[in-house]
Amino acid sequence: MGIIGFTSRRLNEALQYLHQYGDETTIIAGGTDVLVKYHERLDELHRVLNIWQLEELKSIRIINDQIEVGSLVTHTQLEDSTIIQQNAPLLAEAAGSVGSPQIRNRGTIGGNVANASPAGDTLTPLLALDASVKFVSLDRGEKVVSLEEFLVGPGRHIMKKDELITALIFPIPKDNTVGAFVKLGYRKALAISTVNAAIMLGLQGNLIEDCRIALGAVAPTTKRAKLVEELLQGQDVTKSNTFEILGQLEKDIAPISDIRGSQQYRTDIARELVTQGLQKIVNKEVGRSGR
């Protein structure tokens, strides 16, 4: 039997299709992940649900004190969005680092999250922004869970076959919050991250009041460096002893060895990237305050 394709133009239509055929259906939007994944195994595809036409999932908006990004927003739209640039520039920067212009024009933030790759470039800033995933099914209605809870392993998440991601939601960062995104890949374009990192600091003067550090490609899922976050609380972001704390980072991560790098190499690079991210934040603050 060949591949059966269906294109939905309304969310409820897509949910009805998943309700009936979810167990044998692969969802496709931009197709940048699915087509690569199945390039040489097309016989494994039975039904394909194309949701690219769901315009209701393509907006970026502020609702109360939160930013809601529709799951079909592309990386290019994230990078160019005034709302994202003004409130979460590290997410715009991460989106701009994904793949090539062609991939950024088609790849979606919802697809990046659903792919659940530990190296996903938008996952680290979303985790640092304390983002949640909104998804829905015909039977069980809408759910909202933290991104940290949503991701459970390489390529794995908690969503069931009849559910569909509709949005990513995160609180608008406070005025005293500064962020940075850094990554290492073997090429400047079309490279899967060897390691990537996103940092969000809430500062009172030079003192760190709030700290969130997310790392990619150093564990089975994108994850927070919670020990180092705790140790950095109350530290002066400009002082050398703050950077010395990053020596504890290896206790927060569990990288593997693969063709992109050994376990020790990833550990060293993770520490270096977080150091670079902190330095970027220091430079931003010095420039902003004129110190």
Kinemage of the C-alpha trace (Angstrom):
@kinemage 1
@onewidth
@group {chain A} dominant
@subgroup {mainchain}
@vectorlist {calphas} color= white
{ca met a 1} P 0.000 0.000 0.000
{ca gly a 2} L 1.277 3.457 -0.859
{ca ile a 3} L 1.390 6.504 1.382
{ca ile a 4} L -1.996 8.067 2.132
{ca gly a 5} L -1.785 11.836 2.440
{ca phe a 6} L -4.309 14.242 3.944
{ca thr a 7} L -4.084 18.038 4.170
{ca ser a 8} L -6.119 19.769 6.879
{ca arg a 9} L -7.045 23.441 6.752
{ca arg a 10} L -8.710 23.668 10.162
{ca leu a 11} L -7.409 22.523 13.534
{ca asn a 12} L -10.524 20.542 14.381
{ca glu a 13} L -10.244 18.736 11.051
{ca ala a 14} L -6.660 17.702 11.878
{ca leu a 15} L -7.692 16.505 15.344
{ca gln a 16} L -10.507 14.436 13.909
{ca tyr a 17} L -8.059 12.789 11.520
{ca leu a 18} L -5.632 12.008 14.368
{ca his a 19} L -8.517 10.696 16.469
{ca gln a 20} L -9.280 8.173 13.746
{ca tyr a 21} L -5.825 7.355 12.346
{ca gly a 22} L -3.313 8.703 14.886
{ca asp a 23} L -1.527 5.396 15.499
{ca glu a 24} L -0.479 5.109 11.855
{ca thr a 25} L -0.074 8.819 11.022
{ca thr a 26} L 3.044 10.954 10.690
{ca ile a 27} L 2.426 14.699 11.054
{ca ile a 28} L 4.238 16.977 8.614
{ca ala a 29} L 4.425 20.769 8.514
{ca gly a 30} L 7.629 22.236 7.065
{ca gly a 31} L 8.963 18.713 6.530
{ca thr a 32} L 12.581 19.559 7.323
{ca asp a 33} L 12.823 16.825 9.974
{ca val a 34} L 10.361 14.245 8.657
{ca leu a 35} L 11.725 14.127 5.104
{ca val a 36} L 15.299 13.668 6.310
{ca lys a 37} L 14.262 11.035 8.832
{ca tyr a 38} L 12.368 8.968 6.287
{ca his a 39} L 14.449 9.717 3.190
{ca glu a 40} L 15.598 6.140 2.766
{ca arg a 41} L 12.681 4.487 4.573
{ca leu a 42} L 9.621 5.855 2.811
{ca asp a 43} L 8.000 2.433 3.062
{ca glu a 44} L 7.625 3.066 6.817
{ca leu a 45} L 5.233 5.955 6.178
{ca his a 46} L 1.607 4.858 6.017
{ca arg a 47} L -0.433 8.008 6.513
{ca val a 48} L 0.851 11.589 6.401
{ca leu a 49} L -1.132 14.479 7.854
{ca asn a 50} L -0.062 17.825 6.390
{ca ile a 51} L -0.866 20.677 8.816
{ca trp a 52} L 1.022 23.426 6.973
{ca gln a 53} L -2.259 25.157 6.044
{ca leu a 54} L -3.408 25.692 9.648
{ca glu a 55} L -3.146 29.489 9.697
{ca glu a 56} L -4.445 29.631 13.279
{ca leu a 57} L -1.122 28.149 14.452
{ca lys a 58} L 1.086 30.747 12.739
{ca ser a 59} L 0.873 33.770 15.059
{ca ile a 60} L 3.125 35.309 17.701
{ca arg a 61} L 1.184 37.295 20.269
{ca ile a 62} L 1.278 38.688 23.789
{ca ile a 63} L -1.526 37.471 26.046
{ca asn a 64} L -1.531 39.062 29.504
{ca asp a 65} L 2.054 38.612 30.753
{ca gln a 66} L 2.939 35.759 28.413
{ca ile a 67} L 4.181 35.323 24.870
{ca glu a 68} L 2.428 32.656 22.835
{ca val a 69} L 4.185 31.354 19.735
{ca gly a 70} L 2.072 29.249 17.393
{ca ser a 71} L 3.555 25.855 16.623
{ca leu a 72} L 3.714 26.578 12.871
{ca val a 73} L 5.757 29.755 13.271
{ca thr a 74} L 8.915 29.265 11.220
{ca his a 75} L 12.464 29.914 12.387
{ca thr a 76} L 12.641 32.881 10.001
{ca gln a 77} L 9.493 34.376 11.501
{ca leu a 78} L 10.911 33.874 15.004
{ca glu a 79} L 14.163 35.540 14.027
{ca asp a 80} L 12.364 38.506 12.430
{ca ser a 81} L 9.581 38.949 15.011
{ca thr a 82} L 9.632 42.307 16.803
{ca ile a 83} L 7.915 40.713 19.814
{ca ile a 84} L 10.636 38.056 20.088
{ca gln a 85} L 13.496 40.463 19.382
{ca gln a 86} L 12.315 42.857 22.081
{ca asn a 87} L 11.406 40.308 24.747
{ca ala a 88} L 13.445 37.166 24.065
{ca pro a 89} L 16.355 38.042 21.754
{ca leu a 90} L 18.187 34.818 22.637
{ca leu a 91} L 15.318 32.869 21.011
{ca ala a 92} L 15.537 35.032 17.887
{ca glu a 93} L 19.295 34.439 17.777
{ca ala a 94} L 18.866 30.682 18.186
{ca ala a 95} L 16.246 30.565 15.421
{ca gly a 96} L 18.638 32.431 13.139
{ca ser a 97} L 21.321 29.791 13.730
{ca val a 98} L 19.181 26.893 12.510
{ca gly a 99} L 20.237 25.231 9.261
{ca ser a 100} L 20.144 27.287 6.069
{ca pro a 101} L 17.728 30.026 4.875
{ca gln a 102} L 15.679 27.359 3.102
{ca ile a 103} L 15.355 25.299 6.289
{ca arg a 104} L 14.566 28.361 8.409
{ca asn a 105} L 11.826 29.351 5.948
{ca arg a 106} L 10.108 25.965 6.279
{ca gly a 107} L 11.114 24.508 9.635
{ca thr a 108} L 8.761 25.323 12.509
{ca ile a 109} L 9.224 25.774 16.223
{ca gly a 110} L 6.568 23.141 16.889
{ca gly a 111} L 8.404 20.682 14.681
{ca asn a 112} L 11.672 21.382 16.513
{ca val a 113} L 9.984 20.669 19.848
{ca ala a 114} L 8.120 17.579 18.586
{ca asn a 115} L 11.359 16.209 17.127
{ca ala a 116} L 12.720 16.296 20.704
{ca ser a 117} L 16.358 16.220 19.635
{ca pro a 118} L 18.746 16.860 22.561
{ca ala a 119} L 20.616 19.161 20.141
{ca gly a 120} L 17.578 21.196 19.017
{ca asp a 121} L 18.666 24.831 18.770
{ca thr a 122} L 15.375 26.407 19.866
{ca leu a 123} L 14.910 24.036 22.806
{ca thr a 124} L 17.667 25.520 24.980
{ca pro a 125} L 16.373 29.117 24.838
{ca leu a 126} L 12.808 27.884 25.346
{ca leu a 127} L 13.943 25.962 28.424
{ca ala a 128} L 15.855 28.984 29.724
{ca leu a 129} L 12.719 31.086 29.151
{ca asp a 130} L 10.741 28.625 31.300
{ca ala a 131} L 8.509 27.732 28.360
{ca ser a 132} L 5.509 25.417 28.352
{ca val a 133} L 4.068 23.323 25.542
{ca lys a 134} L 0.374 23.569 24.672
{ca phe a 135} L -1.066 20.537 22.903
{ca val a 136} L -4.547 19.245 22.241
{ca ser a 137} L -6.546 16.158 21.291
{ca leu a 138} L -10.157 15.637 20.312
{ca asp a 139} L -10.871 13.351 23.285
{ca arg a 140} L -8.890 14.936 26.126
{ca gly a 141} L -8.931 18.584 25.120
{ca glu a 142} L -6.064 21.010 25.771
{ca lys a 143} L -3.055 20.418 27.998
{ca val a 144} L -0.230 22.750 29.006
{ca val a 145} L 2.940 21.244 30.493
{ca ser a 146} L 6.428 22.600 31.060
{ca leu a 147} L 8.915 21.902 28.282
{ca glu a 148} L 11.094 20.191 30.882
{ca glu a 149} L 8.267 17.733 31.624
{ca phe a 150} L 7.367 17.357 27.928
{ca leu a 151} L 10.801 16.021 26.881
{ca val a 152} L 11.591 12.515 28.134
{ca gly a 153} L 14.413 11.228 25.916
{ca pro a 154} L 16.149 11.461 22.528
{ca gly a 155} L 13.311 11.882 20.022
{ca arg a 156} L 10.756 11.171 22.766
{ca his a 157} L 8.088 13.258 24.464
{ca ile a 158} L 4.921 12.669 26.496
{ca met a 159} L 2.483 13.527 23.706
{ca lys a 160} L 0.181 10.761 22.460
{ca lys a 161} L -0.429 9.875 18.815
{ca asp a 162} L -3.767 11.698 18.651
{ca glu a 163} L -2.374 14.943 20.097
{ca leu a 164} L -0.995 17.973 18.283
{ca ile a 165} L 1.215 20.826 19.522
{ca thr a 166} L -0.563 24.166 19.054
{ca ala a 167} L 1.755 26.653 20.805
{ca leu a 168} L 4.797 27.342 22.964
{ca ile a 169} L 4.182 29.734 25.846
{ca phe a 170} L 6.613 31.569 28.112
{ca pro a 171} L 6.378 34.481 30.563
{ca ile a 172} L 7.614 37.861 29.379
{ca pro a 173} L 11.068 38.248 30.958
{ca lys a 174} L 11.408 40.982 33.572
{ca asp a 175} L 13.185 44.219 32.681
{ca asn a 176} L 16.272 43.227 34.691
{ca thr a 177} L 16.668 39.952 32.780
{ca val a 178} L 19.466 39.473 30.258
{ca gly a 179} L 19.991 36.416 28.061
{ca ala a 180} L 22.539 34.846 25.731
{ca phe a 181} L 22.602 31.940 23.275
{ca val a 182} L 25.796 30.218 22.138
{ca lys a 183} L 26.446 27.071 20.117
{ca leu a 184} L 29.220 25.055 18.562
{ca gly a 185} L 28.824 23.146 15.301
{ca tyr a 186} L 31.444 22.020 12.830
{ca arg a 187} L 30.143 24.420 10.189
{ca lys a 188} L 28.475 27.813 10.324
{ca ala a 189} L 25.428 26.489 8.497
{ca leu a 190} L 23.585 23.176 8.154
{ca ala a 191} L 25.355 21.806 11.222
{ca ile a 192} L 23.710 19.951 14.089
{ca ser a 193} L 24.965 21.500 17.306
{ca thr a 194} L 27.810 19.669 19.000
{ca val a 195} L 26.732 21.573 22.123
{ca asn a 196} L 24.513 24.616 22.586
{ca ala a 197} L 23.640 26.718 25.603
{ca ala a 198} L 21.147 29.384 26.610
{ca ile a 199} L 21.477 31.546 29.705
{ca met a 200} L 18.950 33.846 31.381
{ca leu a 201} L 20.085 36.002 34.296
{ca gly a 202} L 17.975 38.303 36.440
{ca leu a 203} L 20.349 40.975 37.705
{ca gln a 204} L 20.188 43.494 40.544
{ca gly a 205} L 23.136 45.655 39.634
{ca asn a 206} L 25.890 43.105 39.135
{ca leu a 207} L 24.358 40.507 41.455
{ca ile a 208} L 22.614 37.457 40.040
{ca glu a 209} L 19.113 37.259 41.520
{ca asp a 210} L 17.755 34.612 39.170
{ca cys a 211} L 19.625 32.175 36.950
{ca arg a 212} L 18.551 29.669 34.308
{ca ile a 213} L 21.095 27.771 32.215
{ca ala a 214} L 19.927 25.283 29.573
{ca leu a 215} L 22.262 22.991 27.645
{ca gly a 216} L 21.726 20.933 24.507
{ca ala a 217} L 23.470 17.768 23.301
{ca val a 218} L 24.928 16.966 26.721
{ca ala a 219} L 22.220 14.619 28.040
{ca pro a 220} L 19.317 12.484 26.745
{ca thr a 221} L 17.211 15.660 26.621
{ca thr a 222} L 17.903 19.366 26.600
{ca lys a 223} L 18.317 20.106 30.291
{ca arg a 224} L 18.855 22.750 32.950
{ca ala a 225} L 22.155 22.980 34.844
{ca lys a 226} L 20.417 23.287 38.201
{ca leu a 227} L 23.423 22.802 40.489
{ca val a 228} L 25.379 25.569 38.768
{ca glu a 229} L 22.263 27.764 38.698
{ca glu a 230} L 21.986 27.452 42.472
{ca leu a 231} L 25.683 28.160 42.997
{ca leu a 232} L 25.503 31.296 40.845
{ca gln a 233} L 22.649 32.818 42.852
{ca gly a 234} L 23.887 35.939 44.632
{ca gln a 235} L 27.216 36.030 42.785
{ca asp a 236} L 28.660 39.121 41.116
{ca val a 237} L 28.451 38.407 37.390
{ca thr a 238} L 31.596 40.441 36.697
{ca lys a 239} L 33.878 38.641 39.172
{ca ser a 240} L 36.280 35.831 38.321
{ca asn a 241} L 35.033 33.563 41.127
{ca thr a 242} L 31.642 33.507 39.389
{ca phe a 243} L 33.244 31.940 36.334
{ca glu a 244} L 35.143 29.459 38.534
{ca ile a 245} L 31.792 28.007 39.607
{ca leu a 246} L 31.367 26.674 36.076
{ca gly a 247} L 33.916 23.990 36.956
{ca gln a 248} L 30.966 22.261 38.667
{ca leu a 249} L 29.046 22.025 35.385
{ca glu a 250} L 30.082 18.425 34.720
{ca lys a 251} L 27.921 17.377 37.691
{ca asp a 252} L 24.846 18.691 35.849
{ca ile a 253} L 25.349 16.921 32.522
{ca ala a 254} L 25.772 13.425 31.079
{ca pro a 255} L 27.090 13.730 27.521
{ca ile a 256} L 27.737 10.778 25.237
{ca ser a 257} L 30.525 10.165 22.747
{ca asp a 258} L 29.534 10.136 19.071
{ca ile a 259} L 30.841 11.259 15.686
{ca arg a 260} L 30.492 14.930 16.664
{ca gly a 261} L 32.533 14.699 19.824
{ca ser a 262} L 33.674 12.609 22.783
{ca gln a 263} L 32.121 12.749 26.230
{ca gln a 264} L 35.056 14.740 27.623
{ca tyr a 265} L 35.093 17.076 24.632
{ca arg a 266} L 31.387 17.858 25.080
{ca thr a 267} L 31.920 18.469 28.796
{ca asp a 268} L 34.764 20.898 28.083
{ca ile a 269} L 32.802 22.640 25.335
{ca ala a 270} L 29.699 22.966 27.514
{ca arg a 271} L 31.753 24.717 30.175
{ca glu a 272} L 33.387 26.967 27.568
{ca leu a 273} L 30.046 27.903 25.976
{ca val a 274} L 28.464 28.818 29.294
{ca thr a 275} L 31.570 30.896 30.046
{ca gln a 276} L 31.139 32.660 26.689
{ca gly a 277} L 27.460 33.197 27.387
{ca leu a 278} L 28.151 34.768 30.768
{ca gln a 279} L 30.798 36.977 29.200
{ca lys a 280} L 28.335 38.086 26.516
{ca ile a 281} L 25.909 39.078 29.285
{ca val a 282} L 28.636 40.991 31.137
{ca asn a 283} L 29.524 42.825 27.914
{ca lys a 284} L 25.877 43.698 27.275
{ca glu a 285} L 25.439 45.044 30.792
{ca val a 286} L 28.662 47.067 30.698
{ca gly a 287} L 27.618 48.534 27.347
{ca arg a 288} L 24.100 49.308 28.571
{ca ser a 289} L 25.198 50.915 31.830
{ca gly a 290} L 28.233 52.679 30.428
{ca arg a 291} L 30.487 51.230 33.119
